Amino acid sequence: MSRPALWGWVAVAVGLSALTIPWFLWGDATLVAGIPLWLWWHVGWMFLASLVFWLFAQRAWGIGIESDGSSSDGPSGSNSSVDAGGERR
Protein backbone atom coordinates (compact mmCIF):
# COMPACT_ATOMS: atom_id res chain seq x y z
CA MET A 1 0.00 0.00 0.00
CA SER A 2 1.18 3.50 -0.73
CA ARG A 3 2.70 5.96 1.69
CA PRO A 4 -0.27 8.40 1.45
CA ALA A 5 -2.59 5.52 2.43
CA LEU A 6 -0.39 4.81 5.44
CA TRP A 7 -0.55 8.44 6.53
CA GLY A 8 -4.30 8.47 5.91
CA TRP A 9 -4.80 5.54 8.29
CA VAL A 10 -2.51 7.23 10.83
CA ALA A 11 -4.67 10.38 10.60
CA VAL A 12 -7.85 8.30 11.07
CA ALA A 13 -6.33 6.60 14.14
CA VAL A 14 -5.26 9.92 15.67
CA GLY A 15 -8.66 11.47 14.97
CA LEU A 16 -10.51 8.51 16.42
CA SER A 17 -8.27 8.58 19.49
CA ALA A 18 -8.91 12.31 19.94
CA LEU A 19 -12.66 11.62 20.04
CA THR A 20 -12.31 8.97 22.76
CA ILE A 21 -13.00 11.28 25.70
CA PRO A 22 -15.78 13.84 25.20
CA TRP A 23 -14.17 16.72 27.11
CA PHE A 24 -16.88 19.07 25.92
CA LEU A 25 -19.58 16.99 27.67
CA TRP A 26 -17.97 17.13 31.12
CA GLY A 27 -20.38 18.64 33.59
CA ASP A 28 -23.33 18.25 31.19
CA ALA A 29 -26.24 16.57 32.98
CA THR A 30 -28.36 16.06 29.86
CA LEU A 31 -30.23 12.75 29.81
CA VAL A 32 -31.39 10.99 26.65
CA ALA A 33 -33.73 8.02 27.21
CA GLY A 34 -32.68 8.07 30.86
CA ILE A 35 -28.96 7.70 30.05
CA PRO A 36 -26.39 10.51 30.30
CA LEU A 37 -25.40 12.07 26.99
CA TRP A 38 -21.72 11.33 27.59
CA LEU A 39 -22.56 7.61 27.78
CA TRP A 40 -24.37 7.81 24.44
CA TRP A 41 -21.22 9.46 23.10
CA HIS A 42 -19.22 6.38 24.10
CA VAL A 43 -21.77 4.02 22.55
CA GLY A 44 -21.52 5.95 19.28
CA TRP A 45 -17.74 6.11 19.50
CA MET A 46 -17.50 2.35 20.03
CA PHE A 47 -19.70 1.78 16.98
CA LEU A 48 -17.54 4.13 14.91
CA ALA A 49 -14.32 2.55 16.19
CA SER A 50 -15.55 -0.95 15.34
CA LEU A 51 -16.54 0.19 11.84
CA VAL A 52 -13.15 1.82 11.27
CA PHE A 53 -11.35 -1.29 12.54
CA TRP A 54 -13.43 -3.50 10.23
CA LEU A 55 -12.55 -1.27 7.26
CA PHE A 56 -8.89 -1.28 8.27
CA ALA A 57 -8.85 -5.08 8.58
CA GLN A 58 -10.48 -5.47 5.16
CA ARG A 59 -8.36 -2.96 3.25
CA ALA A 60 -5.07 -2.25 4.98
CA TRP A 61 -4.17 -5.00 7.43
CA GLY A 62 -0.38 -5.09 7.78
CA ILE A 63 0.21 -1.65 6.26
CA GLY A 64 3.61 -0.35 7.28
CA ILE A 65 4.57 -3.76 8.66
CA GLU A 66 4.43 -6.27 5.83
CA SER A 67 6.86 -6.08 2.96
CA ASP A 68 5.69 -5.67 -0.61
CA GLY A 69 6.23 -9.39 -1.24
CA SER A 70 9.45 -9.02 -3.23
CA SER A 71 11.68 -10.25 -0.38
CA SER A 72 12.22 -13.80 0.83
CA ASP A 73 10.52 -15.34 3.86
CA GLY A 74 13.44 -14.81 6.21
CA PRO A 75 16.15 -12.23 6.71
CA SER A 76 18.57 -11.92 3.81
CA GLY A 77 21.21 -14.59 3.85
CA SER A 78 19.23 -16.67 6.33
CA ASN A 79 18.30 -20.30 5.78
CA SER A 80 15.78 -20.35 8.62
CA SER A 81 12.36 -21.93 8.37
CA VAL A 82 9.13 -21.27 10.21
CA ASP A 83 7.10 -24.09 11.77
CA ALA A 84 3.28 -24.20 11.97
CA GLY A 85 3.30 -22.28 15.28
CA GLY A 86 5.24 -19.39 13.78
CA GLU A 87 8.52 -20.20 15.56
CA ARG A 88 11.72 -19.70 13.58
CA ARG A 89 14.02 -22.70 13.43
C-alpha positions as CSV (number, residue, x, y, z in Angstrom):
1,M,0.0,0.0,0.0
2,S,1.2,3.5,-0.7
3,R,2.7,6.0,1.7
4,P,-0.3,8.4,1.4
5,A,-2.6,5.5,2.4
6,L,-0.4,4.8,5.4
7,W,-0.6,8.4,6.5
8,G,-4.3,8.5,5.9
9,W,-4.8,5.5,8.3
10,V,-2.5,7.2,10.8
11,A,-4.7,10.4,10.6
12,V,-7.8,8.3,11.1
13,A,-6.3,6.6,14.1
14,V,-5.3,9.9,15.7
15,G,-8.7,11.5,15.0
16,L,-10.5,8.5,16.4
17,S,-8.3,8.6,19.5
18,A,-8.9,12.3,19.9
19,L,-12.7,11.6,20.0
20,T,-12.3,9.0,22.8
21,I,-13.0,11.3,25.7
22,P,-15.8,13.8,25.2
23,W,-14.2,16.7,27.1
24,F,-16.9,19.1,25.9
25,L,-19.6,17.0,27.7
26,W,-18.0,17.1,31.1
27,G,-20.4,18.6,33.6
28,D,-23.3,18.2,31.2
29,A,-26.2,16.6,33.0
30,T,-28.4,16.1,29.9
31,L,-30.2,12.7,29.8
32,V,-31.4,11.0,26.7
33,A,-33.7,8.0,27.2
34,G,-32.7,8.1,30.9
35,I,-29.0,7.7,30.0
36,P,-26.4,10.5,30.3
37,L,-25.4,12.1,27.0
38,W,-21.7,11.3,27.6
39,L,-22.6,7.6,27.8
40,W,-24.4,7.8,24.4
41,W,-21.2,9.5,23.1
42,H,-19.2,6.4,24.1
43,V,-21.8,4.0,22.5
44,G,-21.5,6.0,19.3
45,W,-17.7,6.1,19.5
46,M,-17.5,2.3,20.0
47,F,-19.7,1.8,17.0
48,L,-17.5,4.1,14.9
49,A,-14.3,2.5,16.2
50,S,-15.5,-0.9,15.3
51,L,-16.5,0.2,11.8
52,V,-13.1,1.8,11.3
53,F,-11.4,-1.3,12.5
54,W,-13.4,-3.5,10.2
55,L,-12.6,-1.3,7.3
56,F,-8.9,-1.3,8.3
57,A,-8.8,-5.1,8.6
58,Q,-10.5,-5.5,5.2
59,R,-8.4,-3.0,3.3
60,A,-5.1,-2.3,5.0
61,W,-4.2,-5.0,7.4
62,G,-0.4,-5.1,7.8
63,I,0.2,-1.7,6.3
64,G,3.6,-0.3,7.3
65,I,4.6,-3.8,8.7
66,E,4.4,-6.3,5.8
67,S,6.9,-6.1,3.0
68,D,5.7,-5.7,-0.6
69,G,6.2,-9.4,-1.2
70,S,9.5,-9.0,-3.2
71,S,11.7,-10.2,-0.4
72,S,12.2,-13.8,0.8
73,D,10.5,-15.3,3.9
74,G,13.4,-14.8,6.2
75,P,16.2,-12.2,6.7
76,S,18.6,-11.9,3.8
77,G,21.2,-14.6,3.8
78,S,19.2,-16.7,6.3
79,N,18.3,-20.3,5.8
80,S,15.8,-20.4,8.6
81,S,12.4,-21.9,8.4
82,V,9.1,-21.3,10.2
83,D,7.1,-24.1,11.8
84,A,3.3,-24.2,12.0
85,G,3.3,-22.3,15.3
86,G,5.2,-19.4,13.8
87,E,8.5,-20.2,15.6
88,R,11.7,-19.7,13.6
89,R,14.0,-22.7,13.4
